[in-house]
Amino acid sequence: MAEGFSPVERPARLSDEIARRIAERIASRALAPGDRLPTEAELCQAFGVSRAVVREAVARLRTDGLVETQRGVGAFVSHSPELSVFRLEAERASPAELRQIFELRTDVEAGAAALAAARCTEAQLEAMRTALSAMAKAVSEGENGTAADVSFHIAIAEATDNPIYRDFLRFLAHRLEQAIGTARRNSATHQGWSERVQIEHEAIFEAIAARDPEAARTAAKAHIINAAHRLGIRSRT
């Protein structure tokens, strides 16, 4: 019943990896809507893991809307698995996948900055200013300022006055926090890079504060492209 699965290597979270593999089989229709998943015992044997890990994996699939469970019967593929939640696993993304994520981020964040320039309140501008100051302070104290960086981008998302932008950019910022941290650490090892990063953020802020949507869009796009370059990611031509 559990054919097609094989033991997994030991990633940071085994349950996440198992959930991903089962989700792939659901997406390919190897497990079709209404199909019963293999039993806990069968999945434990197939993946070489404990029942607790399998239960965590199934719980994640259920949360994502991919499976439904019936007490005493088992887990079944949802009848609408294509409606499951959107996920990004940036910390495990391949270089090609990370480039694709940054391509998405470039356009989304540029659009958000433009909307923020048109719609932000004084309180929202102050939140951006506070995050900008926190970034500068962190760098001056030898820290990388990742938390403040994330806060700055979330403050822009809040200023769009669009809950879809806000929720998606919150999601994106937190999923990319590790990549943002890596980019900032890379900047710290190259002379002048940290200052350049700060200047890029200030350019975004100044355009938003000036209520100039196109300047904000341009500054945000340039910043995300440069951030990708600091991670060694180059755009496709």
MOMOPE-V661660 format. One record per pair of residues at least 6 apart in sequence whose C-alpha atoms are under 6 Angstrom apart, sorted by the first residue. I is the first residue (numbers start at 1). J is the second residue. If there is no record, write none. Layout:
i = {I & I}
j = {J & J}
This chain:
i = {1 & 2 & 5 & 6 & 6 & 7 & 7 & 7 & 8 & 15 & 15 & 15 & 19 & 25 & 33 & 33 & 33 & 34 & 34 & 34 & 35 & 35 & 36 & 36 & 37 & 37 & 44 & 61 & 62 & 64 & 64 & 65 & 66 & 66 & 66 & 67 & 67 & 67 & 68 & 68 & 68 & 69 & 106 & 106 & 110 & 110 & 110 & 113 & 113 & 114 & 114 & 114 & 115 & 116 & 116 & 117 & 117 & 117 & 117 & 118 & 120 & 124 & 128 & 128 & 131 & 131 & 134 & 135 & 135 & 138 & 144 & 146 & 154 & 157 & 158 & 183 & 183 & 187 & 187 & 188 & 200 & 204 & 204 & 204 & 207 & 207 & 208}
j = {38 & 38 & 46 & 46 & 47 & 46 & 47 & 48 & 47 & 53 & 56 & 57 & 57 & 31 & 77 & 78 & 79 & 76 & 77 & 79 & 76 & 77 & 75 & 76 & 75 & 76 & 50 & 67 & 68 & 84 & 85 & 84 & 78 & 81 & 84 & 76 & 77 & 78 & 75 & 76 & 78 & 75 & 221 & 224 & 217 & 220 & 221 & 216 & 217 & 213 & 216 & 217 & 160 & 159 & 160 & 208 & 211 & 212 & 213 & 211 & 159 & 159 & 152 & 155 & 148 & 152 & 148 & 145 & 148 & 145 & 184 & 181 & 170 & 166 & 166 & 230 & 231 & 193 & 194 & 194 & 223 & 216 & 219 & 220 & 215 & 216 & 216}
